[in-house]
């Protein structure tokens, strides 16, 4: 089951997909096209290449985080997303005040200290990746793009619920490194079939 109202549109997903997979290659091609005559003379204009790549890496990192969002948001029962710039913001967010999680448990496991941090509360049922059997998704996921490298941090917190009491029992830290598939990373690490749903209108 997914939350169909959280589906994306083809333009948004297509733009993010192209930005994530092609930005670095386009930067190299632009450098080559604008420096070809200089390269023939042995002047490689490496500062220009570095400038193109710096912009491309920021775009790749941000679009990677946004592609993760397209997969994760489908499995959120809440409409409002949480975005923070610091750990103190996370500790005073809806994760604690509305969703009822323990501040102490989060502090003990650790959260990202700063950056553009998106927080997702995942609650859903679906199919496991390995055995193709029904599986319950019950996690908190936080993502944070590096910006200086084409990498996105993915923090996964496992949630246990017993008699209506929620506890955060474990934490794993993964890295989305370009050109790894965002959906493929989530599917493998959470052992849950993640896919994107696109609406046409």
N, C-alpha and C positions, 0 to 999 in steps of 0.2 A: 504494500500500500504506500502511496505517496500523497502529498498534499498538492492536488492539482492546481490550486490557485497560485502556487508558487512556481509554476512553470515559466520558462523564459520565452523570448521571441526569437525568430531566426536571425534577425539583423544583429541583435545584441550578442547572441552566442557566436555567430559567424565572425563578427568583428573581434571579439575576444580570442577566438580560436586562431585567426590569422595573426593577430598581434603577438600572441604567445609563441607560435611556432615559426613565424617568419621574420620578426623584427631584427634579430641578430644577423640573419643571412642577408636581409635587405641592407643593413648597415655596411656590411662588407662589400656588397655589390656597389653601393653608392660611393664608398671610398675608392674602389677600383675604377669606376666609371669617371669620377671627377679627378683622378690622379694618374690615369693611364699614361699620359705623355710624360709625366714626371718619373713614373716607375720605369719607363723605357730608358731613362737616362740615369737610373740608379738612385733616384730620390724617392723614397717610399712614403714620405709624408705621414709618418707614424703618429704624429700629434693629431692629424685630421682623423686617422683611423680610430685613435683612442677616443676622440670626441664623439664620433658616430656610435662607437660601441657603448660608451657611457650612457647615451640616451636610450639606445636599444635595450640595454640591460635593465634600466628602470622600467621601461615599457613591458618587458618580458616578465619581470618580477611582479608588477602590479596586475598584469593580465592573468598570470598564473594564479594569483590569489583570487581574482574575480571568477576565474573558471572553477576553482574549488567551491566558491560561493554558489555557483549554478547547480552543482551536485548536492551540496550540503543543505541548501535552503529547501529543497524538495522534501526533506525528511524532518523539517521543523514544524511542530504543531502551533507555533506562534508566528504572527505576522511581522512583528517588530524585531529587527535584527539589533544586536548589540555591537557597537564599535567603540573601542577605547584607545587611548594613547599612552596609558600607563597602568601599572598593576593596581594602584590605588583606585582607579576608575573601575576596574574589573571587580574589586572587592566591595564597591558600593553600587554595583549595577543590579539589574533585574535578576541576575543569576542568584544573588543573595536575597534581595528584598522581595522578589515576586516568586521565583521558582523554588525557593526554600532550601537552597544548599548551604552547607556549613562553611562559613568563612575560615574557620580553623583548619578544616580538612583541605581546603584549597591552598591555604598558606603553607601547610605541612608538605604538600606535594609540589608546590611552586607553580607560579604562572609567569608568563612573559613580563619583563619589567618595563619595557617601553617599545614604541613603534606603533604602526597602524595595525591594531589587533581586532580581528572580528571573532565574535564568540557565538557559537551555535549550540543549542540544546536539541539533540536528536532523540526523537522517540518515534519508532516505527517498527513495522514487521515486514519481512521480505524473505529473500532466499540467500542462504550462505553461498559463498564463492566456491568452497572446496567440495562440499558434499551435495550442494543444490537442495538442501533441506530448509524448511521454515526456520527463520531466525529472528530474534528480537534485537532491534538496534536501540541501545539505551546508553548514550554517551554525551559528554560535553566535548566539543572540538573548538580549538582556537587556532587561527591562522595568522601569520605575520610575514609579509614580504620583506626580503632583505634590502632591496633597492640597489645596493652596491654590487650584487651578484644576482644571476638569474635563478634565485633560490627562494622558496617559501617555507618557513617553519610550519609544521602541523603538529599541534599538541592534542593528544587524545586522552580523555579522562573517562575511565569506565565507571558506570553508575550501577549500584546495587539497590534494589527496592525490596524491602521485606515489611509486610503489614503496613504499607503506606509510608514507611520511613525511607528516605533517600540518603544514600551514603556514597561518597566518592572513594573508590577502593583502589584504584590503580591509575598510573599515568605513563604514557609512552610518547616519545618525541621522534617525529619523522621529518624528512626533508623532501620537498618537491624540487628536484633539480632539473632544469631544462635539458633536454626535451622530453622528460618523463611525462606520461599522460596523467593529468590530475585525477580523472576518474579511475584509471588503472591503479594509481597509488592508493586511493581510498578503498577500492575493492579488495586489493591484496592485504592491506594492513588491518582493515576492520573485518575482513572475511565476510563481506556483505556486498551484494550486487548493486553497485552504483551506476546510474545512467542519467542522462539528461532528458527532460521532457520539454518539447518545444510546441507552443501553440501558434496557430496561424493568424489569429486575429486579435 
